[in-house]
């Protein structure tokens, strides 16, 4: 999945009505897909990560493309003496490669706070806010500046804003059904910093504890629908046999969000399997329709290589699992006589029809490659995942 084109065996669907899904391109810029249902091939540091698979998400922070909009409140202590000065479409290259950034000049000299804030309509539960920021050194600002993010009644977090665009996040569990997205200087957050001149891009508030790709909004919140990828029909059944094995390279789903699916076969089959990043930890797990799961730790925060084998040659009639070159573990029994008819990538489906049915446990990250083998020995599994 690093060539930027979808293999013919894979059916991909995202049912957005307009182009709103974004990704990081080879130049490191935030780009929007050309057509609504286009797959996204993500990059990090100019290196292709592969096919981006994310669950549906909604940016609840409206007017995200212009922080000088009247819906953003700019205020400060001392009767407005320390209100921030906000400039739209400031002449600087933003994370999207265009001059779409907002400049915010904070000044609270001798005051308690200077801030810009936006009320976000939320329910009780866990939320995460995110925003890109960069020090405006072109206007003489220091190369490192302390700016705070605050949501709802949270204590807020310090952000060390530098000369490089960074996406900062702050998560908070809302208990009273209301919250504000705040960027600010405040004694309680940034140790009394008095001034700051920063460039800002792409504020987003969404449910959960992991920030997903940016969804630009205007007057209303906007939802990006889920990425569904499946190999089905003869494209899968012509391969899937006993014994069999697969090697997948992927970037781990973030901790704190439960199980994240990597690959899953047809759950209606007599013996299906589901390879996942289990329990929001560094554990890979093969779960089965019956019997105990096979698990192995060792997943990293970056690229992972995992091999699985069924009806494996050593030992026979088992599932084998190898994470990043470790000694394989085995467990469970053979897949049975009723073989699956589809394989989903980065999620789990109950129908095998891309874009419909019930899907769950999205990876919320990228898959670099998926390879099928007739069989793999322990030594081969280790060699292919090292």
Kinemage of the C-alpha trace (Angstrom):
@kinemage 1
@onewidth
@group {chain A} dominant
@subgroup {mainchain}
@vectorlist {calphas} color= white
{ca unk a 1} P 0.000 0.000 0.000
{ca unk a 2} L 2.972 2.348 -0.350
{ca unk a 3} L 2.625 2.985 -4.099
{ca unk a 4} L -0.357 5.316 -3.740
{ca unk a 5} L -2.719 3.048 -5.663
{ca unk a 6} L -5.208 0.472 -4.414
{ca unk a 7} L -4.438 -3.156 -5.317
{ca unk a 8} L -7.142 -4.604 -7.568
{ca unk a 9} L -8.005 -7.340 -5.058
{ca unk a 10} L -9.066 -4.780 -2.427
{ca unk a 11} L -12.472 -3.092 -2.445
{ca unk a 12} L -12.357 0.260 -0.649
{ca unk a 13} L -15.278 2.458 0.412
{ca unk a 14} L -15.776 5.694 2.309
{ca unk a 15} L -19.317 6.950 1.837
{ca unk a 16} L -18.680 10.688 2.347
{ca unk a 17} L -20.932 12.952 0.282
{ca unk a 18} L -18.147 15.483 -0.300
{ca unk a 19} L -14.340 15.426 -0.176
{ca unk a 20} L -13.556 16.033 3.509
{ca unk a 21} L -11.081 13.314 4.500
{ca unk a 22} L -7.494 14.517 4.915
{ca unk a 23} L -4.104 12.822 5.017
{ca unk a 24} L -0.408 13.732 5.242
{ca unk a 25} L 1.200 13.719 1.806
{ca unk a 26} L 4.807 12.988 0.793
{ca unk a 27} L 5.779 16.631 1.395
{ca unk a 28} L 4.376 16.534 4.927
{ca unk a 29} L 1.331 18.685 4.139
{ca unk a 30} L -2.265 18.117 5.243
{ca unk a 31} L -4.171 17.382 2.041
{ca unk a 32} L -7.823 16.669 1.274
{ca unk a 33} L -8.748 13.738 -0.976
{ca unk a 34} L -9.638 14.669 -4.559
{ca unk a 35} L -12.925 12.755 -4.575
{ca unk a 36} L -15.117 11.937 -1.579
{ca unk a 37} L -14.518 8.177 -1.570
{ca unk a 38} L -10.818 8.148 -2.414
{ca unk a 39} L -8.558 5.979 -0.234
{ca unk a 40} L -5.834 7.800 1.672
{ca unk a 41} L -2.165 6.869 1.522
{ca unk a 42} L -0.484 8.498 4.509
{ca unk a 43} L 3.134 9.601 4.999
{ca unk a 44} L 5.338 10.446 7.956
{ca unk a 45} L 8.617 12.280 7.499
{ca unk a 46} L 8.257 11.844 3.738
{ca unk a 47} L 8.085 8.045 4.084
{ca unk a 48} L 4.951 6.240 2.906
{ca unk a 49} L 3.075 4.635 5.792
{ca unk a 50} L 0.468 2.951 3.610
{ca unk a 51} L -3.324 2.758 3.553
{ca unk a 52} L -4.945 4.882 6.263
{ca unk a 53} L -7.915 3.163 7.935
{ca unk a 54} L -9.944 5.232 10.407
{ca unk a 55} L -13.315 4.971 12.079
{ca unk a 56} L -15.950 7.606 11.501
{ca unk a 57} L -15.248 10.848 13.369
{ca unk a 58} L -16.880 14.261 13.751
{ca unk a 59} L -15.137 17.579 14.266
{ca unk a 60} L -17.443 19.308 16.751
{ca unk a 61} L -15.381 22.486 16.675
{ca unk a 62} L -17.142 24.632 14.093
{ca unk a 63} L -15.526 27.513 12.207
{ca unk a 64} L -12.200 25.674 12.317
{ca unk a 65} L -10.856 27.312 9.164
{ca unk a 66} L -11.049 30.897 10.464
{ca unk a 67} L -10.332 31.634 14.116
{ca unk a 68} L -11.069 35.297 13.519
{ca unk a 69} L -14.707 34.367 12.947
{ca unk a 70} L -17.155 36.093 15.305
{ca unk a 71} L -18.030 32.732 16.878
{ca unk a 72} L -14.551 32.615 18.410
{ca unk a 73} L -14.435 34.762 21.545
{ca unk a 74} L -11.232 36.745 22.130
{ca unk a 75} L -10.965 38.051 25.658
{ca unk a 76} L -8.535 38.850 28.439
{ca unk a 77} L -8.320 40.088 31.993
{ca unk a 78} L -8.653 43.729 33.065
{ca unk a 79} L -11.747 44.561 31.081
{ca unk a 80} L -10.379 43.548 27.718
{ca unk a 81} L -6.988 45.174 28.046
{ca unk a 82} L -5.366 41.840 27.334
{ca unk a 83} L -7.605 40.554 24.544
{ca unk a 84} L -5.553 38.665 21.929
{ca unk a 85} L -5.157 40.149 18.460
{ca unk a 86} L -6.283 37.679 15.789
{ca unk a 87} L -5.464 37.867 12.056
{ca unk a 88} L -7.029 35.535 9.463
{ca unk a 89} L -5.238 34.205 6.371
{ca unk a 90} L -1.897 35.345 7.677
{ca unk a 91} L 0.902 35.346 5.129
{ca unk a 92} L 2.700 32.162 6.198
{ca unk a 93} L 2.769 28.594 4.914
{ca unk a 94} L 0.498 26.385 6.983
{ca unk a 95} L 0.399 22.612 7.540
{ca unk a 96} L -1.639 22.368 4.330
{ca unk a 97} L 1.033 24.126 2.267
{ca unk a 98} L -1.111 27.256 1.812
{ca unk a 99} L -1.559 30.584 3.592
{ca unk a 100} L -4.598 29.487 5.554
{ca unk a 101} L -3.249 30.034 9.037
{ca unk a 102} L -4.450 32.342 11.775
{ca unk a 103} L -2.034 34.545 13.695
{ca unk a 104} L -2.762 35.078 17.388
{ca unk a 105} L -0.836 37.615 19.457
{ca unk a 106} L -1.364 37.111 23.182
{ca unk a 107} L -0.526 39.753 25.777
{ca unk a 108} L -1.470 39.488 29.441
{ca unk a 109} L 1.291 41.614 30.939
{ca unk a 110} L 0.306 41.930 34.568
{ca unk a 111} L -3.027 40.223 33.900
{ca unk a 112} L -4.380 36.767 34.678
{ca unk a 113} L -5.183 35.530 31.174
{ca unk a 114} L -5.410 36.209 27.450
{ca unk a 115} L -7.304 33.687 25.382
{ca unk a 116} L -9.331 32.696 22.332
{ca unk a 117} L -12.176 30.241 22.879
{ca unk a 118} L -14.999 28.492 21.115
{ca unk a 119} L -18.011 26.800 22.738
{ca unk a 120} L -18.331 23.171 21.592
{ca unk a 121} L -21.583 21.227 21.862
{ca unk a 122} L -20.736 17.962 23.618
{ca unk a 123} L -22.326 15.302 25.793
{ca unk a 124} L -20.832 13.801 28.922
{ca unk a 125} L -17.854 11.596 28.127
{ca unk a 126} L -14.269 11.542 26.852
{ca unk a 127} L -13.136 14.081 24.248
{ca unk a 128} L -9.867 15.148 22.692
{ca unk a 129} L -9.010 18.530 21.236
{ca unk a 130} L -6.201 19.079 18.740
{ca unk a 131} L -4.632 22.011 16.908
{ca unk a 132} L -1.474 22.771 14.946
{ca unk a 133} L 0.698 25.634 16.258
{ca unk a 134} L 3.997 27.251 15.317
{ca unk a 135} L 6.004 30.179 16.721
{ca unk a 136} L 5.754 33.280 14.529
{ca unk a 137} L 9.464 34.024 14.422
{ca unk a 138} L 9.012 36.007 11.200
{ca unk a 139} L 7.415 38.697 13.356
{ca unk a 140} L 10.211 38.552 15.919
{ca unk a 141} L 8.675 36.075 18.351
{ca unk a 142} L 10.986 33.723 20.304
{ca unk a 143} L 11.629 30.320 18.735
{ca unk a 144} L 10.011 28.524 21.683
{ca unk a 145} L 6.871 29.783 23.374
{ca unk a 146} L 4.571 28.510 26.103
{ca unk a 147} L 0.921 28.397 25.111
{ca unk a 148} L -1.826 26.516 26.920
{ca unk a 149} L -4.727 24.363 25.745
{ca unk a 150} L -7.771 23.985 27.927
{ca unk a 151} L -11.063 22.152 27.508
{ca unk a 152} L -14.104 22.419 29.728
{ca unk a 153} L -13.152 22.560 33.382
{ca unk a 154} L -9.824 20.800 32.843
{ca unk a 155} L -6.587 22.102 34.329
{ca unk a 156} L -5.202 22.470 30.821
{ca unk a 157} L -1.823 21.535 29.358
{ca unk a 158} L 1.367 23.369 28.422
{ca unk a 159} L 2.416 23.346 24.774
{ca unk a 160} L 6.032 24.072 23.846
{ca unk a 161} L 5.394 25.816 20.537
{ca unk a 162} L 8.506 25.907 18.324
{ca unk a 163} L 9.539 26.899 14.804
{ca unk a 164} L 8.131 23.617 13.459
{ca unk a 165} L 4.441 22.979 12.923
{ca unk a 166} L 3.266 20.510 15.573
{ca unk a 167} L -0.149 19.086 16.289
{ca unk a 168} L -0.866 19.484 19.998
{ca unk a 169} L -3.616 17.557 21.784
{ca unk a 170} L -5.428 17.671 25.099
{ca unk a 171} L -7.949 15.086 26.288
{ca unk a 172} L -10.575 15.596 28.948
{ca unk a 173} L -13.633 13.754 30.257
{ca unk a 174} L -16.570 16.133 30.208
{ca unk a 175} L -18.933 15.721 33.158
{ca unk a 176} L -21.348 18.607 32.734
{ca unk a 177} L -22.342 18.385 29.083
{ca unk a 178} L -20.566 21.548 27.914
{ca unk a 179} L -17.013 22.552 27.026
{ca unk a 180} L -14.928 25.224 25.353
{ca unk a 181} L -11.978 24.856 23.040
{ca unk a 182} L -9.460 27.322 24.502
{ca unk a 183} L -6.018 28.458 23.345
{ca unk a 184} L -4.603 30.764 25.971
{ca unk a 185} L -1.978 32.299 28.186
{ca unk a 186} L -2.928 31.710 31.763
{ca unk a 187} L -0.861 31.643 34.957
{ca unk a 188} L -2.297 28.261 35.969
{ca unk a 189} L -1.169 26.618 32.732
{ca unk a 190} L 1.984 28.181 31.347
{ca unk a 191} L 3.811 29.366 34.436
{ca unk a 192} L 3.031 33.018 33.946
{ca unk a 193} L 4.206 33.569 30.360
{ca unk a 194} L 3.177 37.124 29.510
{ca unk a 195} L 3.234 37.244 25.699
{ca unk a 196} L 3.121 34.901 22.719
{ca unk a 197} L 2.893 35.281 18.949
{ca unk a 198} L 1.774 32.026 17.367
{ca unk a 199} L 0.380 30.707 14.101
{ca unk a 200} L -2.582 28.348 14.437
{ca unk a 201} L -4.262 25.853 12.097
{ca unk a 202} L -7.003 23.240 12.256
{ca unk a 203} L -8.708 23.167 15.685
{ca unk a 204} L -10.648 19.936 16.191
{ca unk a 205} L -12.709 18.432 19.010
{ca unk a 206} L -13.908 14.833 18.776
{ca unk a 207} L -14.983 11.953 20.974
{ca unk a 208} L -12.444 9.497 22.371
{ca unk a 209} L -8.866 9.895 23.512
{ca unk a 210} L -7.004 9.780 20.181
{ca unk a 211} L -6.980 12.576 17.602
{ca unk a 212} L -7.892 11.385 14.110
{ca unk a 213} L -7.129 13.119 10.825
{ca unk a 214} L -8.243 16.735 10.547
{ca unk a 215} L -11.800 17.497 9.369
{ca unk a 216} L -12.164 21.171 8.305
{ca unk a 217} L -15.434 22.801 9.401
{ca unk a 218} L -17.297 26.002 8.730
{ca unk a 219} L -20.611 26.964 10.375
{ca unk a 220} L -21.543 23.367 11.220
{ca unk a 221} L -19.785 20.335 12.620
{ca unk a 222} L -18.682 17.840 9.990
{ca unk a 223} L -18.372 14.044 9.975
{ca unk a 224} L -15.871 11.977 8.036
{ca unk a 225} L -17.227 8.466 7.509
{ca unk a 226} L -15.242 5.292 8.092
{ca unk a 227} L -12.660 3.723 5.786
{ca unk a 228} L -13.691 0.172 4.821
{ca unk a 229} L -11.326 -2.153 2.947
{ca unk a 230} L -12.113 -5.781 2.172
{ca unk a 231} L -10.793 -8.626 0.032
{ca unk a 232} L -13.757 -10.818 -0.871
{ca unk a 233} L -15.060 -13.348 -3.382
{ca unk a 234} L -12.551 -15.296 -5.443
{ca unk a 235} L -9.882 -12.675 -4.705
{ca unk a 236} L -9.823 -14.158 -1.208
{ca unk a 237} L -11.172 -17.716 -1.512
{ca unk a 238} L -8.676 -18.527 -4.259
{ca unk a 239} L -5.917 -17.845 -1.719
{ca unk a 240} L -7.362 -18.950 1.596
{ca unk a 241} L -6.482 -22.580 2.171
{ca unk a 242} L -4.896 -24.914 4.683
{ca unk a 243} L -2.178 -24.530 5.667
{ca unk a 244} L -1.825 -20.778 5.192
{ca unk a 245} L -0.002 -17.771 6.572
{ca unk a 246} L -0.009 -13.981 6.341
{ca unk a 247} L 2.471 -11.252 7.158
{ca unk a 248} L 1.192 -7.727 7.786
{ca unk a 249} L 3.136 -4.502 8.335
{ca unk a 250} L 1.154 -1.832 10.168
{ca unk a 251} L 1.330 1.088 12.555
{ca unk a 252} L -0.169 0.318 15.938
{ca unk a 253} L -3.445 1.850 17.055
{ca unk a 254} L -3.097 4.293 19.939
{ca unk a 255} L -3.271 3.119 23.523
{ca unk a 256} L -6.325 4.002 25.542
{ca unk a 257} L -8.885 3.178 22.867
{ca unk a 258} L -9.508 -0.526 23.313
{ca unk a 259} L -8.848 -3.271 20.759
{ca unk a 260} L -7.795 -2.175 17.280
{ca unk a 261} L -8.396 -4.506 14.359
{ca unk a 262} L -5.562 -5.331 11.977
{ca unk a 263} L -7.125 -8.114 9.869
{ca unk a 264} L -10.237 -10.224 10.285
{ca unk a 265} L -11.799 -13.096 8.349
{ca unk a 266} L -15.480 -13.843 7.896
{ca unk a 267} L -16.959 -14.106 11.430
{ca unk a 268} L -19.763 -16.362 10.157
{ca unk a 269} L -17.258 -19.081 9.237
{ca unk a 270} L -17.015 -22.093 11.534
{ca unk a 271} L -13.526 -21.062 12.602
{ca unk a 272} L -12.728 -17.446 11.835
{ca unk a 273} L -9.800 -15.475 13.173
{ca unk a 274} L -9.256 -11.840 14.096
{ca unk a 275} L -5.767 -10.357 14.389
{ca unk a 276} L -5.837 -7.248 16.558
{ca unk a 277} L -3.836 -4.831 18.660
{ca unk a 278} L -5.397 -6.061 21.877
{ca unk a 279} L -6.424 -4.249 25.025
{ca unk a 280} L -4.927 -0.912 23.953
{ca unk a 281} L -1.457 -2.213 24.814
{ca unk a 282} L 1.673 -3.593 23.159
{ca unk a 283} L -0.057 -6.949 22.636
{ca unk a 284} L -1.028 -8.631 19.383
{ca unk a 285} L -3.770 -11.228 19.631
{ca unk a 286} L -5.383 -13.783 17.366
{ca unk a 287} L -8.942 -14.246 18.581
{ca unk a 288} L -11.063 -17.167 17.384
{ca unk a 289} L -14.731 -18.003 17.058
{ca unk a 290} L -14.144 -20.609 19.779
{ca unk a 291} L -11.283 -21.429 22.122
{ca unk a 292} L -8.624 -19.356 23.844
{ca unk a 293} L -6.846 -16.551 22.020
{ca unk a 294} L -3.165 -16.603 21.086
{ca unk a 295} L -1.298 -13.511 22.273
{ca unk a 296} L 2.206 -12.087 22.106
{ca unk a 297} L 3.573 -8.779 23.358
{ca unk a 298} L 6.169 -6.643 21.619
{ca unk a 299} L 4.238 -4.202 19.418
{ca unk a 300} L 6.006 -0.859 19.079
{ca unk a 301} L 4.733 2.688 18.641
{ca unk a 302} L 6.078 2.745 15.084
{ca unk a 303} L 6.008 0.171 12.284
{ca unk a 304} L 5.231 -3.415 13.307
{ca unk a 305} L 5.632 -6.669 11.396
{ca unk a 306} L 3.395 -9.534 12.477
{ca unk a 307} L 3.060 -13.027 10.992
{ca unk a 308} L 0.237 -15.472 11.598
{ca unk a 309} L -0.116 -19.046 10.356
{ca unk a 310} L -3.008 -21.518 10.568
{ca unk a 311} L -2.876 -25.294 10.468
{ca unk a 312} L 0.783 -24.507 10.790
{ca unk a 313} L 3.522 -27.090 10.195
{ca unk a 314} L 5.081 -26.566 13.631
{ca unk a 315} L 3.114 -27.593 15.558
{ca unk a 316} L 0.354 -28.905 13.320
{ca unk a 317} L -3.312 -27.931 13.601
{ca unk a 318} L -2.561 -24.688 15.406
{ca unk a 319} L -2.444 -20.939 14.986
{ca unk a 320} L 1.018 -19.419 15.226
{ca unk a 321} L 1.789 -15.773 15.992
{ca unk a 322} L 5.087 -13.911 15.578
{ca unk a 323} L 5.529 -10.239 16.534
{ca unk a 324} L 8.557 -8.320 15.257
{ca unk a 325} L 10.869 -11.317 14.972
{ca unk a 326} L 10.191 -12.851 18.404
{ca unk a 327} L 9.967 -16.592 18.964
{ca unk a 328} L 6.482 -17.550 17.710
{ca unk a 329} L 3.738 -18.604 20.103
{ca unk a 330} L 0.961 -21.004 19.218
{ca unk a 331} L -2.497 -21.877 20.411
{ca unk a 332} L -6.014 -22.699 19.338
{ca unk a 333} L -6.825 -25.263 16.691
{ca unk a 334} L -7.110 -25.346 12.944
{ca unk a 335} L -9.544 -23.053 11.091
{ca unk a 336} L -11.892 -25.973 10.433
{ca unk a 337} L -13.523 -27.219 7.274
{ca unk a 338} L -15.695 -24.139 6.632
{ca unk a 339} L -13.332 -21.514 5.317
{ca unk a 340} L -13.942 -17.770 5.370
{ca unk a 341} L -15.073 -15.889 2.280
{ca unk a 342} L -13.576 -12.482 2.990
{ca unk a 343} L -10.778 -10.646 4.763
{ca unk a 344} L -11.205 -7.131 6.147
{ca unk a 345} L -8.218 -4.821 6.612
{ca unk a 346} L -7.973 -2.462 9.573
{ca unk a 347} L -11.450 -3.322 10.866
{ca unk a 348} L -13.892 -6.187 11.356
{ca unk a 349} L -17.085 -6.703 9.354
{ca unk a 350} L -20.162 -8.883 9.759
{ca unk a 351} L -21.063 -8.754 6.059
{ca unk a 352} L -17.865 -8.548 4.040
{ca unk a 353} L -19.465 -5.883 1.841
{ca unk a 354} L -17.341 -2.758 1.878
{ca unk a 355} L -19.317 0.287 2.939
{ca unk a 356} L -22.203 -1.577 4.549
{ca unk a 357} L -22.947 -3.809 7.501
{ca unk a 358} L -21.532 -3.577 10.980
{ca unk a 359} L -17.848 -2.733 11.270
{ca unk a 360} L -15.885 -2.409 14.484
{ca unk a 361} L -12.483 -1.854 16.076
{ca unk a 362} L -10.923 0.348 13.394
{ca unk a 363} L -7.130 0.499 13.419
{ca unk a 364} L -7.065 4.324 13.211
{ca unk a 365} L -3.657 4.117 11.599
{ca unk a 366} L -1.954 2.874 8.439
{ca unk a 367} L -1.315 -0.561 6.951
{ca unk a 368} L 1.863 -0.766 4.902
{ca unk a 369} L 1.528 -4.230 3.369
{ca unk a 370} L -0.334 -7.537 3.584
{ca unk a 371} L 1.221 -10.690 2.136
{ca unk a 372} L -0.192 -14.224 1.847
{ca unk a 373} L 1.814 -17.466 1.924
{ca unk a 374} L 0.849 -21.124 1.555
{ca unk a 375} L 2.655 -21.862 4.801
{ca unk a 376} L 5.463 -20.541 6.990
{ca unk a 377} L 7.714 -22.303 9.441
{ca unk a 378} L 8.715 -20.667 12.719
{ca unk a 379} L 12.069 -19.667 11.222
{ca unk a 380} L 10.378 -18.142 8.185
{ca unk a 381} L 7.904 -16.210 10.356
{ca unk a 382} L 10.776 -14.729 12.339
{ca unk a 383} L 12.785 -13.866 9.230
{ca unk a 384} L 9.859 -12.091 7.558
{ca unk a 385} L 9.026 -10.019 10.633
{ca unk a 386} L 12.545 -8.944 11.580
